[in-house]
Amino acid sequence: MKKLNNVDANNVMSPRLPQLKSYSKILDILYFVDDTNLSITLDIIETVVKSTHIFKNIVLVSHSQVIKVSPKSDMMMV
């Protein structure tokens, strides 16, 4: 190991954990609310995701997008 003579202990930053940005895709969600013609909104999806204990400390950095799997399908992905 190298000996460091010129290091100022007052200017050394405290250790921090790195921040991770990742991409998540949620598949096979019904596009319509049960027995209605109303589509599920992003507000509903974000509320469910934020209430799940797995995503307790997760911060969304952008808005989610709802995408239909195909034009004739009743499924979507987020």
PyMOL commands that set and color helices and strands:
alter all, ss='L'
color gray80, all
select helices_A, chain A and resi 42-51+53-55
alter helices_A, ss='H'
color red, helices_A
select strands_A, chain A and resi 29-30+67-68+75-77
alter strands_A, ss='S'
color yellow, strands_A
deselect
rebuild
show_as cartoon
